[in-house]
Amino acid sequence: MADDSPRALPQRFFRGCLYLLGGIVALWLALELLAQLWGWILLAAAIALAIWTGVVSYQLWRDRR
């Protein structure tokens, strides 16, 4: 049978600190990964914007003819 008694305050505080530390480490790793890929992400966004601009420009040009 599981023990359903509430945990002591120091134990809850310690677990909360561990969860906070884990969240900070995960955020730090995500930012490090983003920093490594930032240039490629911007390049992909620029290419997508150029393609979208070309398609819209072509549609406007075709509709005016």
C-alpha positions as CSV (number, residue, x, y, z in Angstrom):
1,M,0.0,0.0,0.0
2,A,1.4,3.4,-0.9
3,D,2.2,5.9,1.8
4,D,-0.2,8.9,1.1
5,S,1.1,11.1,4.0
6,P,2.3,14.5,3.0
7,R,6.0,15.0,2.6
8,A,8.0,17.2,5.0
9,L,8.6,20.8,4.0
10,P,12.4,20.4,3.6
11,Q,11.9,17.4,1.3
12,R,9.4,19.3,-0.9
13,F,11.7,22.4,-0.9
14,F,14.7,20.2,-2.0
15,R,12.6,18.6,-4.8
16,G,11.4,22.0,-5.9
17,C,15.1,23.2,-6.1
18,L,16.0,20.1,-8.1
19,Y,13.1,20.7,-10.6
20,L,14.2,24.3,-10.9
21,L,17.8,23.3,-11.5
22,G,16.7,20.8,-14.1
23,G,14.7,23.4,-15.9
24,I,17.6,25.9,-15.9
25,V,19.9,23.2,-17.3
26,A,17.4,22.3,-20.0
27,L,16.9,25.9,-21.0
28,W,20.7,26.5,-21.1
29,L,21.1,23.4,-23.4
30,A,18.3,24.6,-25.6
31,L,19.9,28.0,-26.0
32,E,23.3,26.5,-26.7
33,L,21.8,24.4,-29.4
34,L,19.9,27.4,-30.8
35,A,23.2,29.4,-30.8
36,Q,24.9,26.8,-32.9
37,L,22.0,26.6,-35.4
38,W,21.1,30.3,-35.5
39,G,22.8,31.0,-38.9
40,W,21.1,28.1,-40.6
41,I,17.7,29.0,-39.2
42,L,18.1,32.6,-40.5
43,L,19.3,31.3,-43.9
44,A,16.3,28.9,-44.2
45,A,13.9,31.8,-43.2
46,A,15.5,34.1,-45.8
47,I,15.1,31.5,-48.5
48,A,11.5,30.8,-47.6
49,L,10.8,34.5,-47.6
50,A,12.4,34.9,-51.0
51,I,10.4,32.0,-52.4
52,W,7.1,33.4,-50.9
53,T,7.9,36.9,-52.3
54,G,8.6,35.4,-55.7
55,V,5.3,33.4,-55.8
56,V,3.2,36.4,-54.6
57,S,4.9,38.7,-57.2
58,Y,4.3,36.2,-60.0
59,Q,0.7,35.9,-59.0
60,L,0.2,39.7,-59.0
61,W,2.0,40.0,-62.4
62,R,-0.1,37.2,-63.9
63,D,-3.4,38.7,-62.6
64,R,-2.5,42.1,-64.2
65,R,-2.0,40.6,-67.7
